[in-house]
Amino acid sequence: MVVGEFTTEVDVLVIGAGPGGYVAAIRAAQLGKTVAVVEKAELGGVCLNVGCIPSKAMIHASHTYDHAKHTESMGITMENVKVDFAKVQEWKAGIVKQLTGGVAGLFKGNKIQVIPGEALFVSENEVRVFHGYDVNRYKFNHCIIATGSRPIELPAFPFGKRVLSSTEALALNEIPKSMVVIGGGYIGIELGSVFARFGTQVTILEGSDQILPGFEPEMTRLVERRLKKLGVTIHTKALAQGMEETENGVIVKAEVKGEATSVEAEYVLVTVGRRPNTDELGVRDIGMKLTDRGLIEVDEKGQTSIPNVYAIGDIVAGPALAHKASYEGKVAAEAIAGHAAKVDYKAIPAVVFSDPEIASVGISEKEAKDKGLSYVVGRFPFAANGRALSVNAGEGFVKLIADKATGLVLGAQIVGAEASNIIAEIGLAIEMGATLEDIELTIHAHPTLGELTMEAAELALGHPIHVLNK
C-alpha cells in the first residue's frame, strides 16, 4: 500500500549524502540554491559510517596497542597490555556519531532538506523516492547523483556469517583468531594490518605479483616486510577458488603460483574492489549513457548525457577516493550555479594507511620514464631525519620527480610515517606549478617530518645537506 504520494519542487536534488553528495549539497546551498538530499542510510555515506573514518580509527587503535607492547627500546616497559575490543568499537562508534552529527548540523545551518529513502528516476527532471510504504515525487531543475559504490561480492565467496566485506569486518564484536584476506589492495592491507596487530593470524591472497598493485615495488617492499614481522602470511600470484565451511570457520581453497593450497581460518575478508551504485537508479531508462562497468559518462563539469543531471564520485571514471568525490561535488555545484568550473585531475593524492604509510601524487618515476620525459629524482631517507628517528620511524623515504630543465615538480612518492600528511605540500607544489627551488627555499620548521620534502628537493638539485651527494 502506498501512503500519501505528493510532489515537491527543488532547485538542486542531490542523491546520496556521502563525501561527494553532502559537499555538493552544501556548496550548492552556499551559491543560493534550494537543495534537498536523498539518502537511504546514514548521512556521511560509506566513508563516514563504514569506510574511511571507522577504518582509520581502528588503525590508530591497533597501532596504539602494538606500540604499547614494544617500547622496551626507549626504556619503557608496560605490563599486562590488553584489548577490550567492545570498548574499541564503542570509541570508534563515538567518532562516527560525532562526524555524522556534524553533517546533520551543517545541513540544518545551510537549510538543506534531508529526504530519507531511495530515489528512482522517472524522467529527466523527476524522481520517485521510496521510504517504507511512502512513495513521493520530487521535481528538480538540476540533480547531482552521488550514490557511491559497494564491495564486490565474489560468486565463490558470498557474503554471510563467515565471509565478510569491509563493512562487516569493521563491526566484528570480537578479535578473530584467524582470517584470510582475499585481495591485497589498500583495503585488504589496511584491515589485514589492523587485525594482525590485534593478534589475528592473517593470510593475504593477492592475484598480482605484489601487494598494493599500482604502487612502485620499492614502496610496497617496506610494507610487506612490516607485515611479515607481524606474522602475516602473504601469497602473491594467488587465485582464491572456493571455500568449505567448517564448524568454527572456513577452509579457503586457492591456487598459489600454479599450485593448489588451502588455508583454514575463522573468517574470510573479501576486498577485491568496489562496484558503482548505478543499477537501481533507473538512469538507463531515461536514456543516460553508462559504460559497460556501470559508470556514468560525464564531461569535465560532471554533466551527464542529460544536461541538467550531474554525477560525481565512485559512479564516474577515476579512482574511488572520497577526496576526489568531494572535489567533483564542488565543481558540479559551481557549474550548476553558472560558474566556469571544471575538473582538473592534475594532482589527486593517493594514500594507503598501511605500516608504514604510502602516499603518492602526480606522476611516478616509472611513468616519467615511460613517457620519455627528461627528469631528475630526489630520494631522501627517513633515516636521515631527526624527527623521524626521535619517534622510532626511521624506515622509508620521500621521492620527488621534477622536470630536468625547469625544475618543475611533477610528482612524488612517499613511504614512511605520516606520509598521508606530508604529501599535501607536494600536491600544492604540483597544483601551483612550483619548482624544486621553491620547495628548497621554503623554510621548514625543525625538527619535523616536513623537512623531508625540502631535503628531497635539495638532493634533486644536487646539493643535499644531510646525506652525501653521490
N, C-alpha and C positions, 0 to 999 in steps of 0.2 A: 504494500500500500504506500502510495506517495502522499506525504503530508505537506500541504502548503507550498505550491510552486509559484515563485514570483520572479520578476526581472528587475535587476539593478544596473545602472549605467555608471561607468567609471572611466577616467582618462587612461590610466595605465593599470592593467591587471598583470600581476606577477604570479607565475605558477611555480611554487617551490620557495621555501624560506631558509635555504642553506646559505653558505658564504657567498654564493653568487646572487641568489634571489633577494636576500634581505639587504645586501649592499645596494643592489639595483633599485629596490623599493625606496630606500632612504634617500638615495641620490635623486630619484625622480621627484620625490616629495620636496626636497630642497629646491628643486627647479620649478616649483609651483604647480605640480600636477596632483590631482586627486588620485590616490593609489590604494589598491586593495591587493592582498596577498592570499593565495590559496595554498594551504599546507595540510597534508593528510596526517602528519605525525606531529613532531615537536618542532618549535622554532629553533633555528640553527642547523637543521638538517643533519645529515650523516656526520659531518665534520665535528660539530659541537657536541653531539649526543653519543655517537658510537664510533667515531673515527679519530680525527686529528687530536682533539683535546683529551679525551679519556686515554688514548694510547700514550700520549706524551706524559700524562700524569702517572700512568703505570710504569713507563720507562724510568721516570725520575724516582719513583718509589723503589723499584728494583735496584737502581744504582745506589740509592741510599743504604739499602740492606747490604749489598755487596761490598760497598766501601767500609761499612761498619765492621765487617768481618776481616778486612785486610788493611789495617792501619798500623801494623807492627813496625813497618819500615820507618814510620815517623815517631816511633817511641810511644805509641798509644795502643793499649791493649783493652779490648772490650770483651766481656764475657757474657755468655747466655743471650746472644743476639737472636731474637725470634721475630717471626712474622705473624701478625694477626690479620689474616687475609680479609676477613669480614670488615675490619676497620679500614684496611687499604681501599676496599670497594666503597665503603661509606665516604671516605675522604675524596675519592675520585668523583663520586656522585655529587658531592657538595660543590666541587669546582664546576661541573656541568650545569648544575642548577643555577649557580651564580651567573654564568655566562648566558644561558638561555633566558634567564630573568632580565638580564641586561638588554637583550634583543627586544624583549617584550616592552621594556621601558622606552627604548629608542623608537619603536613603532608608535607607542602612545604619544610620545613627545612630538613626533612628526605627523601625527594624525593619519596614520596608516591603518586601514581596516584589515583585520585578520579573518579569513573565511576558512573554517575547518572543513576538510573534505577532499575529494579527488575530482579533478577537472577533466572534462571530455569536450573537445571542440565539436560544435555543431555547424559552425560557419566560420568565415574569415574574421568575424568580429563578435563572436558569441561563444560562450562555453556553458555547459551544464555542470554544476558541482553537486556531487553525491556525498551525503553525510548521513549515515544510518538510513532511515526511511525518508529523509528530506532530500528533495532534488530542486535546486534553484538555478535560475538563469542569470548570467552576468554578461552584459554587453560592454564592450571596451572600444576605445579609439585605437589604443596600442596594447600589445601584450608582449611580455618577456617570459619565455619558457626557461625555467631553471630547475629542472626536475632531477638532475644529478644522475647517479649510477648506483648499481648494486653489485655485490660479489657474484662472480661467475660460478655456477654450480656444475661440477663435472658429472656426467651420466653415471660413471662407475663409483662416484662418491657423493650420493645425495645427502644434503644437509639433514641432520637429525640428532639423536641423542649423543652419538659418538663422533659424528662428523660435523665440524664447526666452520662457520665463516668467521671473519674477524669480529663481527658483532657479538656472536655467542662467546667467543674466546675471551673478550673483554669483560664479559658478565659472569664468568665462572665463579662459583661460590667457594671453591677450594683450589689449592695449587695442585695441578696434576702430577702424578708420579712420572709419567712419560707422555710424549707427544711426538707425532710425525707431522712435519710441516711440508705440505706439497706446494712448492713454489718458493724460490729463493730470491724473489724481488724485494722491494723495500718493505712491504707489509709483512712478508714472511720473516725477513731478517729482524725487523723491529720487534715483532711479537715473540718470535722464537727466542730472541735475546732476553726479553722480559722474563719468560718462564724459566729459561736456563739459569738466570741469576737468582731466581727464587728457589732453585733446586730441582726443577723438572729435567729429566733426561730427554733431550731434544735431538731428533734426527731430521735433517733437512734434505729433501729431494728436489733438485733443480735440473731442468731439462737441458740447459745450455752448458757450455764448458766452464762457466764461472758463476758464482753468486753475484747478485746485483748486475745482471747483464745491462750494458749501456754505459756503465762507468768503466774507466780505464783500469786494467788489471793491477797496476801499481797502487791504486787506491783500495781496491777490494781485497788485496792480499793481507793488508793490515787488519781488516775486519774479520777475515777468515781466521787469521792467526789468533785473534782475541776470542772468537767463538770456540775454537778448539781448546783454548785454555779453560773455558767454562765447561768443557766436557761435551760440547755439541758435535755430533757426527754429521759430516757434510758429504752428500753424494751428488756429484755433478754428472751431466750426461745421463740423467736418471729419468725413467718414464714410469710413473705410477699407473698400474694397470687395473687394479681392483682390490677388493678387501673382503675379509671374512670376519664377521662379528663373533666375539667370544663372550664369556660370562661377564668379564670385567673390562672389556676393551675391544680392540680390533687387531687383525693381522693384515698389514698392508703388503700387497704383492707388487713388486716393481722389477723393472729391467734396468740394471746399472752397468753402463759401458758394455752393453750386449749380454750381460749375464743375469740370470734370474736370481732374485733375492727376496727376502721377506723380513718385515720389521713388525714386532708386536708392540703395541702402545695402548695407553688408556684412551687417548683421543687422537683424532686426525684434524689438523687445521688446514683448510684449503685456501690458498692465496695465489690464484693464478690469473688475477686481473679482475676488471670490473666491466659490467655491461650497461650501456646507456638506457635510462628510463624513458623510452620514447614509444614503446609498443602498445601502451594502453591510453594514449592521449587522443587518439582519433585524428592525428595530424595528416596521415596519409589520405584519409577520407576527404579532407578539404583541399587536397592537391599539393601539399607541401612536399618538397624534394628532400629525400633522405639518401644516405649512402647504403651500400649493401650491409654494412655493420650496424645500421640503425642510427647513425649520426645524422643530425640535421645540417643541411648545407646552408652556410651563411656567407655574407660578404664581409668586408673589413669593418663594417659598423655593427655586425652581429645580426643583420637583417636577413630573414629567410626569403624563400621564393614568394612568400606572401608579404607584400611590402609593409603592412602595419604590425607584423609579428616578428619578434626577435628571439634569438636563442643564444644561451651562454653556458659556459662550464663544461661538465663532463659529457654533455649531449652534443657537443660540436667537436671538430677536429682539434688535435693538440693534446698535450699531457693533461691527465686528470688530476689537477692540482687546485687546491682551494684558493690560493692567491691568484691563479690565472682566472678562475671564475669570478672573484671579486673585481678584478681589473676589468674584465669584459662586461660585468654588470654596470659599472660606472660609465663605460663607453656607450653601451646600449641606451642607458637612461639619458645621457647627454645628447646622443643622436636623435632620440625621440623629441627632445626639447628644442631641436633645431641647431644645436651646436655642431661645429665642424670637427666631430670626434671620430676617430677610427683606431682600431687596434694596431699596436706596433710591438711585435714579439721579439724585439732586439735583445732583450735581457731578461728572460724568465729564469729565476734561480730554481734549481732542483736540490732538495735536501733529503738525506736519509738519516734518521736519528738512531743510527747503528752505534757500535762501540769499536773504534772511535767514530765520531760523526763524519759524514761525507756531504760535501756541497759543491755544486758547480754552477757556472753561469757563463753565457756567451759560448764561444767555440772551444773545443778541446785541442790539444796539440795534434792528435790524430786527424781531426777534421781540418786543421790548418795545413797539415802535410798533404792530406788527400786533395785539398783544393789547390795545391801548388803555391801556397802563399809564402812570401818571404817574411819569416817571423823570428823573434827571439823569445827565449824562455828564462824566467827567473824562478828557481825552485828552492825555497828556503825551509830548512827543517825546524820543527817544533823544539828539537833537542838543543838548539842554539838560542832559545828564547827564555829569558829569566823567569817570566811569569809562568810559562808552561812547566818548567822544572819545579817551581815552587808549589805547584798544585798537583804534582805527580802526573803530568800529562805531556811527557816528552816524546811521545810517538806521533808521527805524522809530518805533513809538510803543506805549504802554500805554494801553488804553482801559477804564475802569471804568464799569459801568452800575449805578445804585443807585435804590432807591425814593425818590421826591422828598420824601415826607412824613417817613419814618422814617430815611432814610439806609442802610437795609439793602442790603448788597451783593448784586446779582442775577446779575452775570456780568462777564466780561472777555474782551477780545481783545487779543492781543499779536503784533506783528510786529517782529522785531529779534533781535539777538544774545542767546543764552541764554534765549529765550522759553520753551523747554521746561522750564527750571528755575524761572524767575520765576513761572510760572503756578501753582505748588504753593501759594504763600502765599494766592492768591486763592481757590483751591479750598477751602482750610481755612476762609477767611473765610466763604464761602457755606455750607459744611457746618455751622459752629458758629453761624451767624446773626449774624455781625459786621457792624458799620456802617462807613461811611466814616470816622467819627470814631475808631473802634477802630484802623483802619489808620493814620490820621494821627498818633495819639498813641503808636503803637508806634515806639520809637526804632530807626531803621535805621542800620546801620554805614555810614560814609562813608570813601572813595568806593566805592560798589558799584552794580551794576545793580539791586539790590533796592530802592534808593531811588526808582526809577521808580514803583513801586506807591504809595508814600507820597505822592509828588508828584502823581500822578493823583488820589488821594483828596482832597488839598488843593485841587486845581483844581476838582473836582466840588463841593466845599464853598464855593467862591467866594473863597478866599484863598490862591492859589498864591504860592510864594516865588520860584521861578526862571524863571517866564515871566510876562508881563504878563497881568492879568486883563481879558479883553475882555468 
